[in-house]
Amino acid sequence: MDELWGGRVGQQVQKWFAIVAFLLVWEALPSFGLVDPFLLPPFSAVLRALAKLTLSGEIFGHILSSFRRSFTGFSIAVLVGIPLGVLMGWFKGFERTVDPLLQVFRNTSILALFPVFILIFGLGEISKSAIIFWGTLWPTLLNTIAGVKNVDPLLIKSARSMGISQLGMFSKVVIPAALPSILTGIRLSAASAILILVAAEMLGANSGLGYLIFYSEQAYAIPEMYAGIVTIAFLGCLVNWLLVAVERKFAI
């Protein structure tokens, strides 16, 4: 029992050691004058700014705006990426036709396309959700293609020998076998949604965590700027943890 308890405690210490050490260094550097406190306030000052934003309720409005935009773009990316990935992974001729165009789009920087989305959709909510959709589509799409291609051929042959229909092949063999790869792509897309969200909200937004960071930097409210960054990091870790839990539950 002592060895089991010690092992669990040791694992938890290892898991949190780097984060705690980083926060202690963050607190110490400006506190001892090793870096300019204006440029990098102590972590305690950032926590006070975050507490102030939380008590006023302001941070929750920004979180809600960011969540709405990222969830919209991410959901559309998943709804498009999985069916398209299944088709490209299964039908070789379709993949050969579409893949060159896909590679061109995939290797075009999302930052370079910002002006295009703004020109087409304006500075409103549609352009922000569209940018997030475009940036989050590729991990889900590419992982779905890879998952479908790597389905065990013996499973496919066995299903065909039993006279399974094409629809049954997809629903009962291909998609379940490709599910681990698909879930990994969804998790990567969710991470991308949070990263792209910040850049999207710095362009013509009046709410959201990206807007909070950009506006605070412009107003020289540096602790509030870091509070927004810490909030995004926490939410990103939370979303990743939830998706990992879902992945472990279904991809067994």
Buried (B, 14 or more C-beta within 10 A) or exposed (E): EEEEEEEEEEEEEEEEEEEEEEBEEBBEBBBEEEBEBEEBBBBBBBBBBBEBBEEEEBBEBBBEBBBBBBBBBBBBBBEBBBEBBBBBBBEEEEBEEBEEEBEEEEEEEBEEBBEBBBEEBEEEBEBBBBBBBBBBBBBBBBBBBBBBBEBEEEBBEEBEEEEBEEEEBBEBBBBBBBBBBBBBBBBBBBBBBBBBBBBBBBBEBEBBBBBBBBBBBEEEBBBBBBBBBBBBEEBBEEBBEEBEEEBEEEEE
